[in-house]
Amino acid sequence: MTETITPDVTIDARGAGCPGPLMDLIGKIKKADSGTVVELQTSDRGSTTDVPEWVEKAGHELLDSVEHDDYWSLYVEKA
């Protein structure tokens, strides 16, 4: 993706192991309004597959996944 996404909320779950980052995301999404963009920062490689699977099942939208040097930023928009 070439455009920069500006999240409404950022969750810093770097250093947390599975399923921590996903559970943090689920908790934040449940309380968010529709259309809210949440950035999940995670150093857990498993989150790069777990989060997209959950997002699809829950009916939200994964806007982008960006790999940094030592973590990933996953951008999710609440449906």
BALOBA-1460 file (C-alpha; in Angstrom, 3 decimals):
// residues 79
<rec num="1" residu="m" x="0.000" y="0.000" z="0.000"/>
<rec num="2" residu="t" x="1.467" y="3.367" z="-0.962"/>
<rec num="3" residu="e" x="-0.659" y="5.705" z="1.130"/>
<rec num="4" residu="t" x="0.030" y="6.194" z="4.812"/>
<rec num="5" residu="i" x="-2.672" y="5.018" z="7.187"/>
<rec num="6" residu="t" x="-3.336" y="7.199" z="10.208"/>
<rec num="7" residu="p" x="-4.855" y="5.036" z="12.942"/>
<rec num="8" residu="d" x="-7.426" y="6.315" z="15.412"/>
<rec num="9" residu="v" x="-6.007" y="3.987" z="18.081"/>
<rec num="10" residu="t" x="-2.610" y="2.282" z="18.434"/>
<rec num="11" residu="i" x="-2.070" y="-0.851" z="20.518"/>
<rec num="12" residu="d" x="1.576" y="-1.518" z="21.392"/>
<rec num="13" residu="a" x="1.667" y="-5.267" z="21.995"/>
<rec num="14" residu="r" x="5.337" y="-5.667" z="21.116"/>
<rec num="15" residu="g" x="6.962" y="-8.238" z="23.358"/>
<rec num="16" residu="a" x="3.674" y="-10.003" z="24.148"/>
<rec num="17" residu="g" x="3.289" y="-13.613" z="23.055"/>
<rec num="18" residu="c" x="0.339" y="-15.321" z="21.447"/>
<rec num="19" residu="p" x="-2.580" y="-14.878" z="22.062"/>
<rec num="20" residu="g" x="-1.935" y="-11.552" z="23.835"/>
<rec num="21" residu="p" x="-1.770" y="-9.231" z="20.798"/>
<rec num="22" residu="l" x="-4.934" y="-10.703" z="19.260"/>
<rec num="23" residu="m" x="-6.811" y="-10.490" z="22.567"/>
<rec num="24" residu="d" x="-5.720" y="-6.849" z="22.970"/>
<rec num="25" residu="l" x="-7.029" y="-6.121" z="19.464"/>
<rec num="26" residu="i" x="-10.347" y="-7.885" z="20.072"/>
<rec num="27" residu="g" x="-10.892" y="-5.955" z="23.306"/>
<rec num="28" residu="k" x="-10.197" y="-2.615" z="21.637"/>
<rec num="29" residu="i" x="-12.337" y="-3.380" z="18.552"/>
<rec num="30" residu="k" x="-15.313" y="-4.373" z="20.745"/>
<rec num="31" residu="k" x="-15.308" y="-0.922" z="22.382"/>
<rec num="32" residu="a" x="-14.606" y="1.053" z="19.191"/>
<rec num="33" residu="d" x="-17.137" y="2.725" z="16.934"/>
<rec num="34" residu="s" x="-17.718" y="1.501" z="13.393"/>
<rec num="35" residu="g" x="-15.109" y="2.923" z="11.019"/>
<rec num="36" residu="t" x="-12.407" y="3.188" z="13.692"/>
<rec num="37" residu="v" x="-8.940" y="2.253" z="12.431"/>
<rec num="38" residu="v" x="-6.809" y="0.370" z="14.946"/>
<rec num="39" residu="e" x="-3.072" y="-0.208" z="14.538"/>
<rec num="40" residu="l" x="-1.765" y="-3.304" z="16.288"/>
<rec num="41" residu="q" x="1.999" y="-3.259" z="16.788"/>
<rec num="42" residu="t" x="3.249" y="-6.783" z="17.449"/>
<rec num="43" residu="s" x="6.557" y="-8.616" z="17.509"/>
<rec num="44" residu="d" x="4.763" y="-11.993" z="17.570"/>
<rec num="45" residu="r" x="5.054" y="-13.603" z="14.126"/>
<rec num="46" residu="g" x="1.910" y="-15.665" z="14.804"/>
<rec num="47" residu="s" x="-0.139" y="-12.476" z="14.860"/>
<rec num="48" residu="t" x="0.557" y="-11.991" z="11.154"/>
<rec num="49" residu="t" x="-1.676" y="-14.986" z="10.437"/>
<rec num="50" residu="d" x="-3.960" y="-15.023" z="13.510"/>
<rec num="51" residu="v" x="-5.111" y="-11.412" z="13.160"/>
<rec num="52" residu="p" x="-6.079" y="-11.587" z="9.453"/>
<rec num="53" residu="e" x="-7.997" y="-14.835" z="10.103"/>
<rec num="54" residu="w" x="-9.911" y="-13.289" z="13.011"/>
<rec num="55" residu="v" x="-10.573" y="-10.039" z="11.106"/>
<rec num="56" residu="e" x="-12.138" y="-11.986" z="8.231"/>
<rec num="57" residu="k" x="-14.280" y="-14.144" z="10.541"/>
<rec num="58" residu="a" x="-15.416" y="-11.110" z="12.548"/>
<rec num="59" residu="g" x="-16.327" y="-9.147" z="9.417"/>
<rec num="60" residu="h" x="-13.841" y="-6.299" z="9.835"/>
<rec num="61" residu="e" x="-11.288" y="-5.145" z="7.252"/>
<rec num="62" residu="l" x="-7.519" y="-5.600" z="7.319"/>
<rec num="63" residu="l" x="-6.297" y="-2.415" z="5.653"/>
<rec num="64" residu="d" x="-2.594" y="-3.215" z="5.627"/>
<rec num="65" residu="s" x="0.214" y="-5.181" z="7.234"/>
<rec num="66" residu="v" x="3.586" y="-3.449" z="7.409"/>
<rec num="67" residu="e" x="6.774" y="-5.235" z="8.426"/>
<rec num="68" residu="h" x="9.303" y="-3.128" z="10.322"/>
<rec num="69" residu="d" x="12.769" y="-4.207" z="11.477"/>
<rec num="70" residu="d" x="11.592" y="-5.994" z="14.626"/>
<rec num="71" residu="y" x="7.784" y="-5.852" z="14.589"/>
<rec num="72" residu="w" x="4.684" y="-5.618" z="12.391"/>
<rec num="73" residu="s" x="1.946" y="-3.001" z="12.215"/>
<rec num="74" residu="l" x="-1.459" y="-4.456" z="11.365"/>
<rec num="75" residu="y" x="-4.160" y="-1.930" z="10.498"/>
<rec num="76" residu="v" x="-7.760" y="-3.007" z="11.091"/>
<rec num="77" residu="e" x="-10.938" y="-1.027" z="10.384"/>
<rec num="78" residu="k" x="-13.969" y="-1.949" z="12.468"/>
<rec num="79" residu="a" x="-17.031" y="-2.803" z="10.414"/>
